[in-house]
């Protein structure tokens, strides 16, 4: 378990830097861009996710699944993944570029933002290659190089964003242009690190095996995009870009959960593949689950009680209504963070089709609820329907993994999490003295830390982890 948290902090923290950049650039964006521009930016960014899916076909997951297999020719394996992603992403880019007028004007209804959309398209193949090469760096066990490359790319993205938006004032075009420049650097940097595994070759047998692993996951990833982004698309198209701007602020602030999920996801697959045959594997991940759920409950309480202050800190009073959406988003985002735990049976058995079996039903329910109730009841429907979708997704995956590897998580903790969200939502509708809130949070946080340390020796384990790392 110590090794898991060690990898979590080294690789996970570095990999979340891009989301951290987006979060800390929020005050800058919301202060300069109009609510309509911020909403348009969120709408285009939402499209990036689904286009990226068809560009890389999740091939990196199929390639890296065999990275640790004995006797595999890594040069052929890695090269096959690189050129397959490059070839497919280029085709998708060309098609969408040639038909960009249709997508911008007829589908999204944002004709004034075509250039930003086109530059976003350019970031799709670049982002796919950047992610693939970064994953290889993690698998190669180069934590310092990985952290350095991620940090430099982050600083470049921030610097160019400020230059394009604030100094030469080209609006949201500058946001996506800065992303493209940082991705180009990251590709060059990580390619240099992994150059020994590259050759101008494409092994069909590796490609077929990777596709057999990755293609069944595409409906699940597509369903994930529906859950994450369709609500934003529908708000922008059927309500207003201004309202989308407010909801987008809540989504960005709730991305703190996505940071944790990404950090876990970056170490989860290697951890599972290397340890699932060990006798204590089930008991170890059950303990990890308990610790992380308790942490998510405390994080939810802190975000909820400080939601209004957080919104004002990262934006301004025009976006204050985002606080209520932030509170409601804590539950579905927490479930999203825990999905790697309940999907470990799928990874171990290689039956990735069950990812789709779990994601698709939940997303269909989400889609139905959005179409039926969003126009009538407004934005509050979006986080609630997302929560229902995540519950369905979680239950199906958990039951499958329980059958495959006899895992048994204390899911009653999720009931406590849901109750906390509901109580906090209605509580924050009231005017509560800030000092009382701060004192309450301080007491809860100290008590929780004491309980975790008493049961799991958290402080001692972290001290051992960092002493070993220093040595």
Secondary structure, 3 states (H helix, E strand, C coil): CHHHHHHHHHHHHHHCHHHHHHHHCHHHHHHHCCHHHHHHHHHHHHHHHHHHHHHHCCHHHHHHHCCCCCCCCHHHHHHHHHHHHHHHHHHHHHHHHHCHHHHHHHHHCCHHHHHHHHHHHHHHHHHHHHHHHHHHHHHCCCHHHHHHHHHHHHHHHHHHHHHHHHHCCCCHHHHHHHHHHHHHHHHHHHHHHCHHHCCCCCCHHHHHHHHHHHHHHHHHHHHHHHHHHHHHHHHHHHHCHHHHHHHHHHHHHHHHHHHHHHHHHHHHHHHHHHHCCCCCHHHHHHHHHHHHHHHHHHHHHHHHHCHHHHHHHHCCHHHCCHHHHHHHHHHHHHHHHHHHHHCHHHHHHCCCHHHHHHHHHHHHHHHHHHHHHHHHHCCHHHHHHHHHHHHHHHHHHHHHHHHHHCCCCCCHHHHHHHHHHHHHHHHCCCCCCHHHHHHHHHHHHHHHHHHHHHHHCHHHHHHHHHHHHHC
